[in-house]
Amino acid sequence: MPKKKKVKKVKKVKKVKKTKLPNKVKAASKVSDKKNNLPSQDEKPEIKKIKKQPTEKRIYNLKDFVVYPKHGVGKITSVEKAKIGEIDIQFYKIFVEKEKLTLTVPINQQSKLRPIASINQINKCISILKTKPKIKRTMWSRRAQEYDQKINSGKIYELAEVVKDLNKNTDIIADQSYSERQLFEKAYERLKSEFEAVLNISADEVKKKMDKALGRTAISENVE
C-alpha cells in the first residue's frame, strides 16, 4: 500500500485593523501644521491674489499748479534731470509762493502731489464754510493735533472744515488763544491760495469771497 502524503495546513493570515488616532492626537497634528504654515488634510489651501503695485501715470507740465500736502499750492517751474550713481532721475522743481520755498519732487514720487481743485470742489468748499462749526468737547491739545493733521493732509475739504471750525467771526485777539489763531491762519491761507489758483482772481477778491461765506464781511469792512 502506498503511503498517503501529509497535506500541510496553511494558516490564515489575520487582517491587521487600522488603529484610529484619538481626537487629541488629530488636534495636535493640526496645530503643528498651522505652526509650520502647512495646510491640514481637512482644510483647503487659500489662494491669495497678488495685488499689482500702483503705477503713477499722471504727468504734470510746466507752469501747472499742484498741491504738496505739507506746504500747500505750488507752481512747477521746471522739469530737470540728474544722475545719482548710475541712475538717471527726473524731477519737478516746484515753487511755493506763500512760503518762498522751492521743492524738488522726483517724477516717480508723484503720489506726494495732487492737482489743484476743480470749480465744483471750490463751490463745495464754500458750502462747507457756510455751515455751523462743530463744537468738540475734547482737550484742546488733542483737537489741535487733529486740526494740524487735516491741514497737512492735502485734502481740500478737510482744510475747509478746519477754517470753518476755528472761525470765530471776529478779529479780536482776546476771543482766540494764540495756538487757535495760528492754526486758523495757516488753514485760511492754504485754502485762500488754492482759491486764487483755481478761480484766477486777485487775493483781495478771494478774501472777500471766503469772508462772506464765513460771515466775516462786517469785520472786513470795519478793518477797512
C-alpha positions in Angstrom: 0.0 0.0 0.0 1.4 3.4 -1.0 1.9 5.9 1.9 -0.5 8.8 2.0 1.1 12.2 1.6 0.6 14.5 4.5 -1.1 17.8 3.5 0.2 20.8 5.4 -2.5 23.1 6.6 -2.0 26.8 5.6 -2.7 29.1 8.4 -4.9 32.1 7.6 -3.3 35.4 8.0 -5.3 37.7 10.2 -6.1 41.2 8.8 -4.5 43.9 10.8 -7.1 46.5 11.8 -6.2 50.2 11.2 -5.9 51.9 14.5 -7.8 55.1 14.8 -6.0 58.1 16.1 -7.6 59.7 19.2 -9.0 63.2 18.7 -6.3 64.7 20.9 -3.6 63.4 18.5 -5.5 64.7 15.5 -5.9 68.2 17.1 -2.1 68.2 17.9 -1.2 67.4 14.3 -3.5 70.2 13.0 -1.8 72.7 15.4 1.7 71.6 14.2 0.5 72.1 10.6 -0.6 75.6 11.4 2.7 76.4 13.1 4.6 75.3 10.1 2.2 77.1 7.8 1.1 73.8 6.1 -2.5 73.2 5.1 -4.1 70.4 7.1 -5.7 67.4 5.4 -9.2 68.7 6.2 -8.6 72.4 5.1 -8.1 73.6 1.6 -5.2 75.9 1.0 -6.3 79.6 0.4 -5.3 81.1 -2.9 -4.3 84.7 -2.4 -4.5 87.2 -5.2 -1.3 89.2 -5.7 -2.0 92.9 -5.8 -0.3 94.9 -8.5 1.8 97.8 -7.5 0.2 101.1 -8.3 1.7 102.9 -11.3 1.9 106.7 -11.4 0.7 107.7 -14.9 -0.1 111.4 -14.4 2.4 113.8 -15.9 2.4 117.5 -14.9 3.5 120.2 -17.2 5.5 123.4 -16.8 3.5 126.2 -15.0 0.9 123.7 -13.7 -0.3 124.4 -10.2 -0.1 121.4 -7.8 -0.6 120.8 -4.1 2.1 119.4 -1.9 0.3 118.4 1.3 2.8 119.8 3.8 3.3 123.1 2.0 0.2 123.9 0.0 -0.1 125.2 -3.5 3.0 125.5 -5.7 3.8 126.0 -9.3 6.0 123.7 -11.4 8.9 125.9 -12.6 11.0 123.3 -14.4 11.4 119.6 -15.1 15.0 118.6 -14.7 17.3 115.5 -14.9 20.1 114.4 -12.6 22.4 111.4 -12.4 22.8 109.8 -8.9 25.3 107.0 -9.2 24.4 105.2 -12.3 20.6 106.1 -12.2 19.1 108.9 -14.2 16.4 110.7 -12.2 13.8 113.2 -13.5 12.2 115.6 -11.0 10.0 118.6 -10.7 11.1 121.9 -9.3 8.0 123.4 -7.5 7.9 127.0 -6.2 5.6 127.6 -3.2 4.9 131.4 -3.3 3.4 131.7 0.2 6.5 130.1 1.9 9.1 131.4 -0.7 10.2 127.8 -0.9 11.4 125.6 -3.8 10.7 121.9 -3.6 12.4 119.1 -5.5 10.0 116.1 -6.2 11.1 113.1 -8.2 8.6 112.2 -11.0 8.3 108.6 -9.8 7.0 110.0 -6.4 4.0 111.9 -7.8 1.8 110.3 -5.1 3.0 113.2 -2.9 1.4 115.7 -5.2 -2.2 116.3 -6.3 -3.7 118.6 -8.9 -5.4 121.7 -7.8 -9.2 121.5 -7.1 -11.9 121.9 -9.7 -14.5 124.6 -9.8 -17.1 122.2 -8.4 -14.7 121.4 -5.4 -14.2 125.1 -4.7 -18.0 125.5 -4.7 -18.3 122.6 -2.2 -15.7 124.3 0.0 -17.7 127.5 0.0 -20.8 125.4 1.1 -18.7 123.9 3.9 -17.6 127.4 5.1 -21.2 128.5 5.3 -22.2 125.6 7.7 -22.1 125.9 11.5 -18.8 125.0 13.2 -18.6 121.7 15.1 -18.2 122.1 18.8 -15.9 119.4 20.2 -15.5 118.9 24.0 -12.2 117.1 23.9 -9.0 118.7 25.2 -7.5 121.4 23.1 -4.1 119.7 22.7 -5.9 116.7 21.1 -8.1 118.9 18.9 -5.0 121.0 17.8 -3.3 117.8 16.7 -6.3 116.7 14.7 -6.6 120.1 13.0 -2.9 120.1 12.2 -3.2 116.6 10.6 -6.1 117.8 8.5 -4.2 120.9 7.3 -1.2 118.8 6.2 -3.4 116.0 4.7 -3.6 117.9 1.4 -7.4 117.3 1.2 -9.2 120.5 0.4 -12.5 119.5 2.1 -10.7 118.8 5.4 -8.9 122.2 5.1 -12.2 123.9 4.6 -13.6 122.2 7.7 -10.6 123.4 9.9 -11.2 127.0 8.7 -15.0 126.7 9.4 -14.5 125.1 12.9 -11.8 127.6 14.0 -13.6 130.7 12.6 -14.7 133.0 15.5 -16.3 135.7 13.3 -14.0 138.1 15.0 -10.6 139.6 14.7 -10.3 140.4 18.4 -7.3 138.5 19.7 -8.8 138.0 23.2 -11.5 135.8 21.7 -8.9 133.3 20.5 -5.9 131.6 22.0 -2.6 132.1 20.3 -2.4 128.4 19.1 -6.0 128.6 17.8 -5.3 131.8 15.8 -2.1 130.3 14.4 -3.9 127.1 13.1 -6.8 129.2 11.8 -4.5 131.5 9.8 -2.4 128.6 8.5 -5.6 126.8 7.2 -7.1 130.0 5.9 -4.0 131.0 3.9 -3.7 127.5 2.4 -7.3 127.4 1.3 -7.1 131.0 0.0 -4.0 130.2 -2.1 -5.9 127.3 -3.8 -8.9 129.5 -4.4 -6.7 132.1 -6.1 -5.1 129.4 -8.4 -8.4 127.8 -9.4 -10.5 131.0 -9.8 -7.7 133.1 -11.2 -8.7 136.2 -9.3 -6.9 138.6 -7.0 -6.1 137.8 -3.4 -8.5 140.6 -2.2 -11.4 139.2 -4.2 -10.7 135.7 -2.8 -10.6 137.1 0.7 -14.0 138.8 0.3 -15.5 135.6 -1.1 -14.2 133.5 1.8 -15.1 136.1 4.5 -18.6 136.4 3.1 -19.1 132.6 3.4 -17.7 132.6 6.9 -19.8 135.6 8.0 -16.8 137.8 8.4 -17.9 140.5 5.9 -18.7 143.1 8.6 -15.3 142.6 10.1 -13.5 143.2 6.8 -15.5 146.4 6.3 -14.7 147.7 9.8 -11.0 147.0 9.3 -11.0 149.0 6.0 
